[in-house]
Amino acid sequence: MPPAGPSSEDSGTIPPPEPADAPDTYAGLPAATAERRARDRGWAVVRLLPAGASVTMERQSGRLNLEVRDGVVHHCWAG
């Protein structure tokens, strides 16, 4: 039997590295400031999400999620 092909989780590419950065430090910052800081610190993808938005929970290395309410980051997490 031939070996199984790559799984849907293995795209064959190396994911971007995750910066040595603490996502919690973005809470309380204005959204534009947090986004700029995250990019400057090396996050490959910065996702601004409205509070309560439905999002998929698959983990993506190098991505920072910022939940924004009234222009201010209230919750943030890597992946």
C-alpha beads as a LAMMPS data file, in Angstrom:
LAMMPS data file: protein, C-alpha beads

79 atoms
78 bonds

1 atom types
1 bond types

-500.0 500.0 xlo xhi
-500.0 500.0 ylo yhi
-500.0 500.0 zlo zhi

Masses

1 110.0

Atoms # bond

1 1 1 0.000 0.000 0.000
2 1 1 1.485 3.433 -0.905
3 1 1 2.220 5.860 1.926
4 1 1 -0.495 8.352 2.741
5 1 1 -0.135 11.795 1.222
6 1 1 0.200 14.950 3.266
7 1 1 -2.645 15.648 5.645
8 1 1 -4.744 18.790 5.451
9 1 1 -2.670 20.100 8.355
10 1 1 0.611 19.626 6.465
11 1 1 0.736 22.097 3.600
12 1 1 4.384 21.291 2.954
13 1 1 5.496 24.771 3.947
14 1 1 7.304 25.829 7.068
15 1 1 5.104 28.097 9.192
16 1 1 6.500 31.504 10.134
17 1 1 8.226 31.646 13.497
18 1 1 6.327 33.080 16.417
19 1 1 8.024 36.114 17.974
20 1 1 9.189 36.021 21.582
21 1 1 6.419 38.407 22.569
22 1 1 3.671 38.313 25.209
23 1 1 0.234 38.747 23.610
24 1 1 -1.246 40.018 26.896
25 1 1 0.824 43.204 26.615
26 1 1 -1.445 44.438 23.799
27 1 1 -4.598 44.642 25.935
28 1 1 -5.609 48.241 26.596
29 1 1 -3.759 49.685 23.602
30 1 1 -5.511 51.537 20.779
31 1 1 -6.050 49.056 17.931
32 1 1 -3.833 50.942 15.439
33 1 1 -0.969 51.151 17.960
34 1 1 -1.280 47.456 18.838
35 1 1 -1.324 46.413 15.176
36 1 1 1.752 48.499 14.347
37 1 1 3.630 47.225 17.433
38 1 1 2.772 43.601 16.639
39 1 1 4.072 43.917 13.071
40 1 1 7.221 45.696 14.288
41 1 1 7.822 42.834 16.745
42 1 1 7.655 40.233 13.995
43 1 1 4.106 38.840 13.880
44 1 1 3.541 37.628 10.311
45 1 1 -0.247 38.055 10.523
46 1 1 -2.126 40.463 12.785
47 1 1 -5.867 39.891 12.832
48 1 1 -8.137 42.653 14.203
49 1 1 -11.446 41.162 15.277
50 1 1 -14.581 42.899 16.506
51 1 1 -15.610 41.877 20.027
52 1 1 -17.708 38.718 19.936
53 1 1 -16.783 37.826 16.350
54 1 1 -17.108 34.183 15.361
55 1 1 -13.684 32.887 14.380
56 1 1 -12.240 29.505 13.616
57 1 1 -9.943 28.273 16.331
58 1 1 -7.283 26.508 14.282
59 1 1 -3.864 27.595 15.395
60 1 1 -1.705 29.418 12.874
61 1 1 1.889 29.991 13.895
62 1 1 2.983 33.597 13.521
63 1 1 -0.538 35.032 13.850
64 1 1 -1.683 37.417 16.592
65 1 1 -5.413 37.877 17.155
66 1 1 -6.555 41.179 18.647
67 1 1 -10.173 41.490 19.797
68 1 1 -11.147 45.153 19.530
69 1 1 -14.023 47.025 21.175
70 1 1 -14.495 50.780 20.690
71 1 1 -11.058 51.052 19.074
72 1 1 -9.243 49.436 22.027
73 1 1 -7.755 45.932 22.283
74 1 1 -9.581 43.999 25.006
75 1 1 -8.337 40.455 24.432
76 1 1 -5.450 38.987 22.473
77 1 1 -3.997 35.570 21.778
78 1 1 -1.414 33.924 19.562
79 1 1 -2.442 31.553 16.834

Bonds

1 1 1 2
2 1 2 3
3 1 3 4
4 1 4 5
5 1 5 6
6 1 6 7
7 1 7 8
8 1 8 9
9 1 9 10
10 1 10 11
11 1 11 12
12 1 12 13
13 1 13 14
14 1 14 15
15 1 15 16
16 1 16 17
17 1 17 18
18 1 18 19
19 1 19 20
20 1 20 21
21 1 21 22
22 1 22 23
23 1 23 24
24 1 24 25
25 1 25 26
26 1 26 27
27 1 27 28
28 1 28 29
29 1 29 30
30 1 30 31
31 1 31 32
32 1 32 33
33 1 33 34
34 1 34 35
35 1 35 36
36 1 36 37
37 1 37 38
38 1 38 39
39 1 39 40
40 1 40 41
41 1 41 42
42 1 42 43
43 1 43 44
44 1 44 45
45 1 45 46
46 1 46 47
47 1 47 48
48 1 48 49
49 1 49 50
50 1 50 51
51 1 51 52
52 1 52 53
53 1 53 54
54 1 54 55
55 1 55 56
56 1 56 57
57 1 57 58
58 1 58 59
59 1 59 60
60 1 60 61
61 1 61 62
62 1 62 63
63 1 63 64
64 1 64 65
65 1 65 66
66 1 66 67
67 1 67 68
68 1 68 69
69 1 69 70
70 1 70 71
71 1 71 72
72 1 72 73
73 1 73 74
74 1 74 75
75 1 75 76
76 1 76 77
77 1 77 78
78 1 78 79
